[in-house]
Amino acid sequence: MSFWRVLLAILCPPLSVIGKGCGSIVIVFLLWLCGWVPGTIAALIILNNPDR
């Protein structure tokens, strides 16, 4: 997980998970619409997943 991805996950979570697939973008975007904190947490979890 690079510094720039983490910074982007804090500022605009859907943009940080662009390379992880369409499903991840949609999930993070919907959570981001519900609130900034859930979207940021979801983006950081997806970025920290070593399997993807």
C-alpha distance matrix in Angstrom:
0.0 3.8 6.7 8.5 6.7 7.1 10.5 11.4 10.8 13.2 15.6 15.9 13.9 15.5 14.4 10.6 11.2 13.7 12.3 12.4 16.2 19.1 19.4 16.0 16.9 20.4 19.4 17.0 19.7 22.5 20.9 20.2 23.9 24.9 23.1 20.2 19.1 19.0 17.1 14.4 14.2 14.2 11.4 9.1 10.6 10.2 6.4 6.4 9.2 9.2 12.5 11.5
3.8 0.0 3.8 5.5 5.4 6.5 8.8 10.0 10.7 12.7 14.5 15.2 14.2 15.9 14.0 10.5 12.2 14.1 13.1 14.2 17.8 20.5 21.3 18.0 18.2 21.7 21.2 18.5 20.6 23.7 22.3 21.0 24.6 25.9 23.9 20.7 20.0 20.5 18.2 15.3 16.0 16.3 13.1 11.2 13.5 13.0 9.2 10.0 12.9 12.9 15.9 14.6
6.7 3.8 0.0 3.8 5.5 5.2 6.2 8.6 9.8 10.8 12.5 14.0 13.7 16.0 14.2 11.1 13.6 15.7 15.5 16.7 20.1 22.4 23.1 19.6 19.3 22.7 22.2 19.0 20.8 23.9 22.2 20.4 23.9 25.2 22.8 19.3 18.7 19.9 17.8 14.6 15.7 16.7 13.6 11.6 14.6 14.8 11.2 12.0 15.4 15.9 19.1 17.8
8.5 5.5 3.8 0.0 3.8 5.4 5.0 6.0 8.4 9.9 10.5 11.6 11.8 13.7 11.2 8.7 11.8 13.2 13.5 15.3 18.5 20.4 21.6 18.3 17.3 20.8 20.8 17.5 18.8 22.2 20.9 18.8 22.1 23.9 21.7 18.2 18.4 19.5 16.8 14.0 15.9 16.5 13.0 12.0 15.3 14.8 11.5 13.4 16.4 17.3 20.0 18.0
6.7 5.4 5.5 3.8 0.0 3.8 5.4 5.0 6.0 8.6 9.8 10.0 9.1 10.8 8.8 5.6 8.2 10.2 10.6 11.9 15.1 17.0 18.0 14.6 13.9 17.4 17.2 14.2 15.8 19.1 17.9 16.2 19.6 21.3 19.4 16.2 16.2 16.7 14.0 11.4 13.1 13.1 9.5 8.9 12.0 11.1 8.0 10.4 13.2 14.5 16.9 14.7
7.1 6.5 5.2 5.4 3.8 0.0 3.8 5.4 4.9 6.3 8.7 9.9 8.9 11.7 10.7 7.5 10.1 12.9 13.6 14.0 17.2 19.0 19.2 15.6 15.2 18.3 17.4 14.1 16.0 18.9 17.0 15.3 18.9 20.1 17.7 14.4 13.8 14.7 12.6 9.4 10.7 11.8 8.7 7.0 10.5 11.0 8.1 9.6 13.0 14.8 17.6 16.1
10.5 8.8 6.2 5.0 5.4 3.8 0.0 3.8 5.4 5.2 6.3 8.5 9.1 12.0 10.6 8.5 11.9 14.1 15.4 16.5 19.3 20.6 21.2 17.6 16.5 19.5 18.9 15.3 16.5 19.5 17.8 15.3 18.6 20.1 17.4 13.8 13.9 15.6 13.4 10.2 12.5 13.9 10.9 10.0 13.7 14.1 11.6 13.3 16.7 18.6 21.3 19.4
11.4 10.0 8.6 6.0 5.0 5.4 3.8 0.0 3.8 5.3 5.0 5.6 6.3 8.7 6.9 5.4 9.1 10.9 12.8 14.1 16.5 17.4 18.3 15.0 13.4 16.3 16.3 12.8 13.4 16.8 15.7 13.1 16.2 18.2 16.0 12.7 13.6 14.7 11.7 9.4 12.3 12.8 9.5 9.9 13.5 13.1 11.0 13.7 16.5 18.5 20.7 18.3
10.8 10.7 9.8 8.4 6.0 4.9 5.4 3.8 0.0 3.8 5.6 5.5 4.1 7.3 7.3 5.1 7.8 10.7 12.6 12.8 15.3 16.1 16.2 12.7 11.6 14.3 13.6 10.0 11.4 14.3 12.6 10.6 14.1 15.6 13.5 10.3 10.5 11.2 8.4 5.8 8.5 9.1 5.9 6.5 10.1 10.1 8.7 11.2 14.0 16.6 18.6 16.6
13.2 12.7 10.8 9.9 8.6 6.3 5.2 5.3 3.8 0.0 3.8 5.9 6.1 9.9 10.1 8.7 11.5 14.3 16.4 16.6 18.9 19.4 19.3 15.8 14.6 16.8 15.8 12.0 13.0 15.5 13.3 10.8 14.1 15.1 12.3 8.6 8.9 10.8 8.9 5.7 8.7 10.6 8.5 8.4 12.1 13.0 11.8 13.6 16.7 19.4 21.7 20.0
15.6 14.5 12.5 10.5 9.8 8.7 6.3 5.0 5.6 3.8 0.0 3.8 6.4 9.4 9.0 9.0 12.3 14.1 16.8 17.6 19.4 19.5 20.0 16.8 14.8 16.8 16.6 12.8 12.7 15.5 14.0 10.8 13.4 15.2 12.6 9.0 10.7 12.7 10.2 8.2 11.8 13.1 10.8 11.6 15.2 15.5 14.3 16.7 19.6 22.2 24.3 22.0
15.9 15.2 14.0 11.6 10.0 9.9 8.5 5.6 5.5 5.9 3.8 0.0 3.8 5.8 5.9 7.0 9.7 11.2 14.3 15.0 16.3 16.0 16.6 13.8 11.3 13.3 13.5 9.9 9.3 12.4 11.7 8.5 11.0 13.5 11.6 8.7 10.9 11.9 8.6 7.8 11.5 11.7 9.3 11.3 14.5 14.0 13.4 16.3 18.6 21.4 22.9 20.3
13.9 14.2 13.7 11.8 9.1 8.9 9.1 6.3 4.1 6.1 6.4 3.8 0.0 3.8 5.5 5.3 7.0 9.4 12.2 12.2 13.6 13.6 13.6 10.5 8.7 10.8 10.4 6.7 7.4 10.5 9.4 7.1 10.5 12.4 11.0 8.4 9.6 9.6 6.0 5.4 8.6 8.2 5.6 8.2 11.0 10.3 10.2 13.2 15.2 18.2 19.5 17.1
15.5 15.9 16.0 13.7 10.8 11.7 12.0 8.7 7.3 9.9 9.4 5.8 3.8 0.0 3.8 5.5 5.7 6.9 10.3 10.3 10.9 10.2 10.9 8.3 5.5 7.8 8.6 5.6 5.4 9.1 9.4 7.7 10.2 12.8 12.5 10.8 12.5 11.6 7.8 8.7 11.3 9.6 7.2 10.6 12.6 10.9 11.2 14.7 15.9 18.7 19.3 16.4
14.4 14.0 14.2 11.2 8.8 10.7 10.6 6.9 7.3 10.1 9.0 5.9 5.5 3.8 0.0 3.8 5.6 5.5 8.9 10.3 11.4 11.4 13.0 10.5 7.8 10.7 12.1 9.3 9.0 12.8 13.2 11.1 13.5 16.3 15.6 13.3 15.1 14.8 11.0 10.9 13.7 12.4 9.2 11.8 14.2 12.3 11.5 15.2 16.7 18.9 19.8 16.6
10.6 10.5 11.1 8.7 5.6 7.5 8.5 5.4 5.1 8.7 9.0 7.0 5.3 5.5 3.8 0.0 3.8 5.8 7.8 8.8 11.1 12.2 13.3 10.1 8.7 12.1 12.5 9.5 10.7 14.2 13.8 12.1 15.2 17.4 16.3 13.7 14.5 14.2 10.7 9.6 11.8 10.7 7.0 8.8 11.4 9.6 8.1 11.6 13.5 15.5 16.9 14.0
11.2 12.2 13.6 11.8 8.2 10.1 11.9 9.1 7.8 11.5 12.3 9.7 7.0 5.7 5.6 3.8 0.0 3.8 5.5 5.3 7.5 8.9 9.8 6.7 6.0 9.7 10.1 8.0 9.8 13.0 13.0 12.3 15.3 17.3 16.9 15.0 15.5 14.2 10.8 10.6 11.9 9.7 6.5 8.9 10.2 7.4 6.9 10.7 11.5 13.6 14.3 11.1
13.7 14.1 15.7 13.2 10.2 12.9 14.1 10.9 10.7 14.3 14.1 11.2 9.4 6.9 5.5 5.8 3.8 0.0 3.8 5.5 6.4 7.5 9.8 7.9 6.2 9.9 11.6 10.2 10.8 14.2 15.1 14.3 16.7 19.2 19.1 17.4 18.5 17.2 13.7 13.9 15.6 13.2 10.2 12.7 14.0 10.8 10.3 14.1 14.4 16.0 16.1 12.5
12.3 13.1 15.5 13.5 10.6 13.6 15.4 12.8 12.6 16.4 16.8 14.3 12.2 10.3 8.9 7.8 5.5 3.8 0.0 3.8 5.8 8.5 10.8 9.1 8.9 12.5 13.7 12.8 14.1 17.2 17.8 17.4 20.1 22.3 22.2 20.4 20.9 19.5 16.2 16.0 17.1 14.6 11.7 13.4 14.1 10.7 9.7 13.1 12.9 13.7 13.6 9.9
12.4 14.2 16.7 15.3 11.9 14.0 16.5 14.1 12.8 16.6 17.6 15.0 12.2 10.3 10.3 8.8 5.3 5.5 3.8 0.0 3.8 7.1 8.2 6.3 7.6 10.8 11.4 11.0 13.1 15.7 16.0 16.4 19.1 20.8 21.0 19.6 19.7 17.7 14.8 15.0 15.3 12.4 10.1 11.9 11.7 8.0 8.1 11.2 10.3 11.6 10.9 7.3
16.2 17.8 20.1 18.5 15.1 17.2 19.3 16.5 15.3 18.9 19.4 16.3 13.6 10.9 11.4 11.1 7.5 6.4 5.8 3.8 0.0 3.8 5.6 5.6 6.6 9.0 10.4 11.1 12.5 14.7 15.9 16.6 18.7 20.6 21.4 20.6 21.0 18.7 15.8 16.7 17.2 13.9 12.2 14.7 14.3 10.5 11.6 14.6 13.3 14.7 13.3 9.7
19.1 20.5 22.4 20.4 17.0 19.0 20.6 17.4 16.1 19.4 19.5 16.0 13.6 10.2 11.4 12.2 8.9 7.5 8.5 7.1 3.8 0.0 3.8 5.5 5.2 6.3 8.7 10.0 10.5 12.4 14.4 15.1 16.5 18.7 20.0 19.7 20.6 18.1 15.2 16.9 17.7 14.3 13.0 16.2 15.9 12.5 14.0 17.2 16.0 17.9 16.5 13.2
19.4 21.3 23.1 21.6 18.0 19.2 21.2 18.3 16.2 19.3 20.0 16.6 13.6 10.9 13.0 13.3 9.8 9.8 10.8 8.2 5.6 3.8 0.0 3.8 5.4 5.2 6.2 8.6 9.8 10.7 12.4 14.0 15.5 16.9 18.5 18.6 19.1 16.1 13.7 15.8 16.0 12.3 12.0 15.1 14.1 11.1 13.6 16.3 14.7 17.1 15.5 12.7
16.0 18.0 19.6 18.3 14.6 15.6 17.6 15.0 12.7 15.8 16.8 13.8 10.5 8.3 10.5 10.1 6.7 7.9 9.1 6.3 5.6 5.5 3.8 0.0 3.8 5.5 5.2 6.1 8.4 10.0 10.6 11.9 14.2 15.5 16.4 15.9 16.1 13.4 10.8 12.4 12.6 9.0 8.3 11.4 10.7 7.6 10.0 12.9 11.9 14.6 13.8 11.0
16.9 18.2 19.3 17.3 13.9 15.2 16.5 13.4 11.6 14.6 14.8 11.3 8.7 5.5 7.8 8.7 6.0 6.2 8.9 7.6 6.6 5.2 5.4 3.8 0.0 3.8 5.6 5.3 5.9 8.6 9.9 10.2 12.1 14.3 15.2 14.5 15.6 13.4 10.2 12.0 13.3 10.1 8.8 12.4 12.7 10.0 11.6 14.9 14.7 17.4 16.9 13.8
20.4 21.7 22.7 20.8 17.4 18.3 19.5 16.3 14.3 16.8 16.8 13.3 10.8 7.8 10.7 12.1 9.7 9.9 12.5 10.8 9.0 6.3 5.2 5.5 3.8 0.0 3.8 5.5 5.0 6.1 8.6 9.7 10.6 12.5 14.3 14.6 15.9 13.2 10.5 13.3 14.4 11.2 11.0 14.7 14.6 12.3 14.6 17.6 17.1 20.0 19.3 16.4
19.4 21.2 22.2 20.8 17.2 17.4 18.9 16.3 13.6 15.8 16.6 13.5 10.4 8.6 12.1 12.5 10.1 11.6 13.7 11.4 10.4 8.7 6.2 5.2 5.6 3.8 0.0 3.8 5.5 5.3 6.2 8.5 10.0 10.9 12.5 13.1 13.5 10.4 8.4 11.3 11.6 8.2 9.1 12.6 12.0 10.3 13.2 15.7 15.2 18.5 17.9 15.6
17.0 18.5 19.0 17.5 14.2 14.1 15.3 12.8 10.0 12.0 12.8 9.9 6.7 5.6 9.3 9.5 8.0 10.2 12.8 11.0 11.1 10.0 8.6 6.1 5.3 5.5 3.8 0.0 3.8 5.5 5.1 5.9 8.6 9.8 10.4 10.0 10.7 8.2 5.2 7.9 8.9 6.1 6.2 9.9 10.3 9.1 11.3 14.0 14.4 17.8 18.0 15.6
19.7 20.6 20.8 18.8 15.8 16.0 16.5 13.4 11.4 13.0 12.7 9.3 7.4 5.4 9.0 10.7 9.8 10.8 14.1 13.1 12.5 10.5 9.8 8.4 5.9 5.0 5.5 3.8 0.0 3.8 5.5 4.9 6.2 8.8 9.8 9.9 11.8 9.9 6.8 9.8 11.8 9.6 9.3 13.0 14.0 12.7 14.4 17.5 18.0 21.2 21.3 18.7
22.5 23.7 23.9 22.2 19.1 18.9 19.5 16.8 14.3 15.5 15.5 12.4 10.5 9.1 12.8 14.2 13.0 14.2 17.2 15.7 14.7 12.4 10.7 10.0 8.6 6.1 5.3 5.5 3.8 0.0 3.8 5.3 5.1 6.5 8.9 10.3 11.9 9.4 7.6 11.3 12.5 10.4 11.4 14.9 15.2 14.4 16.8 19.3 19.5 23.0 22.8 20.6
20.9 22.3 22.2 20.9 17.9 17.0 17.8 15.7 12.6 13.3 14.0 11.7 9.4 9.4 13.2 13.8 13.0 15.1 17.8 16.0 15.9 14.4 12.4 10.6 9.9 8.6 6.2 5.1 5.5 3.8 0.0 3.8 5.4 5.1 6.4 7.7 8.5 5.6 4.7 8.4 9.2 7.7 9.5 12.5 12.8 12.8 15.3 17.3 17.9 21.6 21.9 20.0
20.2 21.0 20.4 18.8 16.2 15.3 15.3 13.1 10.6 10.8 10.8 8.5 7.1 7.7 11.1 12.1 12.3 14.3 17.4 16.4 16.6 15.1 14.0 11.9 10.2 9.7 8.5 5.9 4.9 5.3 3.8 0.0 3.8 5.3 5.1 5.2 7.4 6.3 4.0 7.2 9.5 8.8 9.3 12.3 13.7 13.7 15.3 17.7 19.0 22.5 23.2 21.1
23.9 24.6 23.9 22.1 19.6 18.9 18.6 16.2 14.1 14.1 13.4 11.0 10.5 10.2 13.5 15.2 15.3 16.7 20.1 19.1 18.7 16.5 15.5 14.2 12.1 10.6 10.0 8.6 6.2 5.1 5.4 3.8 0.0 3.8 5.4 7.2 10.0 9.0 7.7 10.9 13.0 12.3 13.0 16.1 17.3 17.2 19.0 21.4 22.4 26.0 26.4 24.2
24.9 25.9 25.2 23.9 21.3 20.1 20.1 18.2 15.6 15.1 15.2 13.5 12.4 12.8 16.3 17.4 17.3 19.2 22.3 20.8 20.6 18.7 16.9 15.5 14.3 12.5 10.9 9.8 8.8 6.5 5.1 5.3 3.8 0.0 3.8 7.1 8.7 7.4 7.8 11.1 12.3 12.0 13.7 16.3 17.0 17.6 19.7 21.7 22.6 26.3 26.8 25.0
23.1 23.9 22.8 21.7 19.4 17.7 17.4 16.0 13.5 12.3 12.6 11.6 11.0 12.5 15.6 16.3 16.9 19.1 22.2 21.0 21.4 20.0 18.5 16.4 15.2 14.3 12.5 10.4 9.8 8.9 6.4 5.1 5.4 3.8 0.0 3.8 5.6 5.9 6.6 8.8 10.5 11.2 12.7 14.7 16.0 17.1 18.7 20.4 21.9 25.6 26.6 25.0
20.2 20.7 19.3 18.2 16.2 14.4 13.8 12.7 10.3 8.6 9.0 8.7 8.4 10.8 13.3 13.7 15.0 17.4 20.4 19.6 20.6 19.7 18.6 15.9 14.5 14.6 13.1 10.0 9.9 10.3 7.7 5.2 7.2 7.1 3.8 0.0 3.8 5.8 5.4 6.2 8.7 10.2 10.7 12.3 14.4 15.6 16.5 18.3 20.3 23.8 25.3 23.5
19.1 20.0 18.7 18.4 16.2 13.8 13.9 13.6 10.5 8.9 10.7 10.9 9.6 12.5 15.1 14.5 15.5 18.5 20.9 19.7 21.0 20.6 19.1 16.1 15.6 15.9 13.5 10.7 11.8 11.9 8.5 7.4 10.0 8.7 5.6 3.8 0.0 3.8 5.5 5.2 6.1 8.6 9.9 10.6 12.2 14.3 15.3 16.4 18.5 22.0 23.7 22.5
19.0 20.5 19.9 19.5 16.7 14.7 15.6 14.7 11.2 10.8 12.7 11.9 9.6 11.6 14.8 14.2 14.2 17.2 19.5 17.7 18.7 18.1 16.1 13.4 13.4 13.2 10.4 8.2 9.9 9.4 5.6 6.3 9.0 7.4 5.9 5.8 3.8 0.0 3.8 5.5 5.2 6.1 8.6 10.0 10.6 12.2 14.2 15.3 16.6 20.4 21.5 20.4
17.1 18.2 17.8 16.8 14.0 12.6 13.4 11.7 8.4 8.9 10.2 8.6 6.0 7.8 11.0 10.7 10.8 13.7 16.2 14.8 15.8 15.2 13.7 10.8 10.2 10.5 8.4 5.2 6.8 7.6 4.7 4.0 7.7 7.8 6.6 5.4 5.5 3.8 0.0 3.8 5.5 5.2 6.1 8.6 9.9 10.6 12.2 14.1 15.6 19.2 20.2 18.5
14.4 15.3 14.6 14.0 11.4 9.4 10.2 9.4 5.8 5.7 8.2 7.8 5.4 8.7 10.9 9.6 10.6 13.9 16.0 15.0 16.7 16.9 15.8 12.4 12.0 13.3 11.3 7.9 9.8 11.3 8.4 7.2 10.9 11.1 8.8 6.2 5.2 5.5 3.8 0.0 3.8 5.5 5.1 6.2 8.6 9.9 10.5 12.1 14.4 17.8 19.5 18.0
14.2 16.0 15.7 15.9 13.1 10.7 12.5 12.3 8.5 8.7 11.8 11.5 8.6 11.3 13.7 11.8 11.9 15.6 17.1 15.3 17.2 17.7 16.0 12.6 13.3 14.4 11.6 8.9 11.8 12.5 9.2 9.5 13.0 12.3 10.5 8.7 6.1 5.2 5.5 3.8 0.0 3.8 5.5 5.2 6.2 8.6 9.9 10.5 12.4 16.0 17.7 16.8
14.2 16.3 16.7 16.5 13.1 11.8 13.9 12.8 9.1 10.6 13.1 11.7 8.2 9.6 12.4 10.7 9.7 13.2 14.6 12.4 13.9 14.3 12.3 9.0 10.1 11.2 8.2 6.1 9.6 10.4 7.7 8.8 12.3 12.0 11.2 10.2 8.6 6.1 5.2 5.5 3.8 0.0 3.8 5.5 5.1 6.2 8.6 9.8 10.8 14.5 15.5 14.3
11.4 13.1 13.6 13.0 9.5 8.7 10.9 9.5 5.9 8.5 10.8 9.3 5.6 7.2 9.2 7.0 6.5 10.2 11.7 10.1 12.2 13.0 12.0 8.3 8.8 11.0 9.1 6.2 9.3 11.4 9.5 9.3 13.0 13.7 12.7 10.7 9.9 8.6 6.1 5.1 5.5 3.8 0.0 3.8 5.4 5.1 6.1 8.5 10.1 13.4 14.8 12.9
9.1 11.2 11.6 12.0 8.9 7.0 10.0 9.9 6.5 8.4 11.6 11.3 8.2 10.6 11.8 8.8 8.9 12.7 13.4 11.9 14.7 16.2 15.1 11.4 12.4 14.7 12.6 9.9 13.0 14.9 12.5 12.3 16.1 16.3 14.7 12.3 10.6 10.0 8.6 6.2 5.2 5.5 3.8 0.0 3.8 5.5 5.1 6.0 8.6 11.8 14.0 12.9
10.6 13.5 14.6 15.3 12.0 10.5 13.7 13.5 10.1 12.1 15.2 14.5 11.0 12.6 14.2 11.4 10.2 14.0 14.1 11.7 14.3 15.9 14.1 10.7 12.7 14.6 12.0 10.3 14.0 15.2 12.8 13.7 17.3 17.0 16.0 14.4 12.2 10.6 9.9 8.6 6.2 5.1 5.4 3.8 0.0 3.8 5.5 5.1 6.3 10.0 11.6 11.2
10.2 13.0 14.8 14.8 11.1 11.0 14.1 13.1 10.1 13.0 15.5 14.0 10.3 10.9 12.3 9.6 7.4 10.8 10.7 8.0 10.5 12.5 11.1 7.6 10.0 12.3 10.3 9.1 12.7 14.4 12.8 13.7 17.2 17.6 17.1 15.6 14.3 12.2 10.6 9.9 8.6 6.2 5.1 5.5 3.8 0.0 3.8 5.5 5.3 8.8 9.7 8.3
6.4 9.2 11.2 11.5 8.0 8.1 11.6 11.0 8.7 11.8 14.3 13.4 10.2 11.2 11.5 8.1 6.9 10.3 9.7 8.1 11.6 14.0 13.6 10.0 11.6 14.6 13.2 11.3 14.4 16.8 15.3 15.3 19.0 19.7 18.7 16.5 15.3 14.2 12.2 10.5 9.9 8.6 6.1 5.1 5.5 3.8 0.0 3.8 5.6 8.0 10.0 8.4
6.4 10.0 12.0 13.4 10.4 9.6 13.3 13.7 11.2 13.6 16.7 16.3 13.2 14.7 15.2 11.6 10.7 14.1 13.1 11.2 14.6 17.2 16.3 12.9 14.9 17.6 15.7 14.0 17.5 19.3 17.3 17.7 21.4 21.7 20.4 18.3 16.4 15.3 14.1 12.1 10.5 9.8 8.5 6.0 5.1 5.5 3.8 0.0 3.8 6.1 9.0 8.9
9.2 12.9 15.4 16.4 13.2 13.0 16.7 16.5 14.0 16.7 19.6 18.6 15.2 15.9 16.7 13.5 11.5 14.4 12.9 10.3 13.3 16.0 14.7 11.9 14.7 17.1 15.2 14.4 18.0 19.5 17.9 19.0 22.4 22.6 21.9 20.3 18.5 16.6 15.6 14.4 12.4 10.8 10.1 8.6 6.3 5.3 5.6 3.8 0.0 3.8 5.6 6.1
9.2 12.9 15.9 17.3 14.5 14.8 18.6 18.5 16.6 19.4 22.2 21.4 18.2 18.7 18.9 15.5 13.6 16.0 13.7 11.6 14.7 17.9 17.1 14.6 17.4 20.0 18.5 17.8 21.2 23.0 21.6 22.5 26.0 26.3 25.6 23.8 22.0 20.4 19.2 17.8 16.0 14.5 13.4 11.8 10.0 8.8 8.0 6.1 3.8 0.0 3.8 5.6
12.5 15.9 19.1 20.0 16.9 17.6 21.3 20.7 18.6 21.7 24.3 22.9 19.5 19.3 19.8 16.9 14.3 16.1 13.6 10.9 13.3 16.5 15.5 13.8 16.9 19.3 17.9 18.0 21.3 22.8 21.9 23.2 26.4 26.8 26.6 25.3 23.7 21.5 20.2 19.5 17.7 15.5 14.8 14.0 11.6 9.7 10.0 9.0 5.6 3.8 0.0 3.8
11.5 14.6 17.8 18.0 14.7 16.1 19.4 18.3 16.6 20.0 22.0 20.3 17.1 16.4 16.6 14.0 11.1 12.5 9.9 7.3 9.7 13.2 12.7 11.0 13.8 16.4 15.6 15.6 18.7 20.6 20.0 21.1 24.2 25.0 25.0 23.5 22.5 20.4 18.5 18.0 16.8 14.3 12.9 12.9 11.2 8.3 8.4 8.9 6.1 5.6 3.8 0.0
